[in-house]
């Protein structure tokens, strides 16, 4: 797959974020892996670096799964991980957003919305007919999850 990279203007139209797809080779760079870990930890989930690396490599070892990362000034400010699998009784696939996180200092700027839009666009190329997202019971703020224009 060709590596996606595109700049998208965010809310105030003066700053740009870059949405990229990542593969397991991107996480051989410990700085990128630590950035992802810091975002997860900033939302109240502590995870060891080696466990995160294994989890991401496992997720990305399946050919349809995908990880989109948003970067601003070469810093990771958000990401979304997708797991896609075939549906048993139809010729279509199902896509589950496994995790969607935007840095607390960059929320309410449209980054999460852009990540979800990129996920939807990718899902359509992979014959997905059902896409879902759930939220943890630990979440204090459910803003981004309720802003997605999906049927409940």
N, C-alpha and C positions, 0 to 999 in steps of 0.2 A: 504494500500500500504506500502511496506517495505521502510524504509527511505534509500535513496541513499546517499552514501558518498564515493567518490573516490578521490585519489590524482592524479593529472595530472602534469607532468613537463611543465613548461612554457619556453618561448623562449631561455633563456640562459642555460637551463638544470641543473642549480644548485639550483634553487628555485622550490618549489612545491606550487600549489594552490589546494584547496579542493573544489569540486563541490558537493553541497548537495541540496536535495529537501527540501523545507520548507512547513509547514502547519500552519494553523492559531494559533496553540498553541505556535509556535516559536515566535510569536509577542506579547505574553503576557510579554515577556522580553523586557522592554523598551529600553535597550541598543541596541539590534538588530534592533528594530524599528527606533531608532534614527540614527543608521548607514545607514539604507536604506534612511531615510529622508535626511541625509547629502549628500549622493550620488546624489539624485534627485535635491537638492538645489544647489549643485556644478555644475549642468548643466543648471542652470538658472530658475528652476521651484520651487517656494516656495509653500510649503504645510504644513498645520498644522498637528501635530502628531496624533491627534484624527481622523482627516479626512483620513490620510494615513492608520491608523489601520482599520478603517471601510472599506475603499476601498480594502485593502488586504484580509480582512476577507470575504468580499462579493465575490471577485474574487475566493477565495479558497473554498467557500461554494458550488460551482458547482463541481461535482465529477471528471470531466475530466481536469479541469483547473489545472495549475501547476506553481510553482515558483521555479526556480533554482538559487542558490546563490553561488558565488565563494568567498572563504575565503582564506586569506593568513595570517599566524601567528595569527589565530583566529580573524581576522578583516575582515569584509565584504568589498570586493573590486569590486564587480560587481554582477549584477543579471539580470535575464530575466523572464518575466511573460507571461504565455501562456493562451489564452482563446480558448477553443475548443467547437465547436457546430456542430450539424448535418446539412448536406446539405439537402435541401428539396427534390430534384428530384433524388438523388442517395443514395446508402446505406453507403456512406462515410461521413467523418467529415471534417471540415475546421478548421485550427489552425491559430490564429492571434497572432503574438508577440505584446503584448500590450505595453511593455516597455523593452528596452535593454540598460543598463547603466553600464559602467566601470569607476571606479575612474580615474580622469585625470592623476594621478601620476602612474597609472598601465596600461595605454593604450599602444598599440603597443607591447604587450607581448604575444598576442595570447589568452587572457582571453575571450574577446568577441567571438572569433571564437570557443573556447571550449564551451561556454555557448550556442551558436547557434547549435553546433554539438549535445550537450546533448538534446536540444529542439527538433531537428530533430529526434533523436533516440527515444525519448519519443513519439513524434507524430506518428511515424510508428507503435508503439504498440497500438495506439488508433484509427487505421483505418483512418488516415488523408490522404486525397488525394490532398488537397490544403493548402499551408502554405504561409502566407504573413506577411509583415513588412512594416510599413510606417515611415516616419520621419516628425517631426514637422517643420513648417515654421520657428520656432525660431532657429533651429540648425545652428550653424556656421560651424561645421565640419561634413562632411558626410562620412568620411573614412570607418568606420565599416560597414555602411549600403551598401556601394558599394563593399565591399570585400566578401560578401556572394555570393556564386556561385549558384544563382538562376536565372531563366529566368524572364525577365521583360516583 
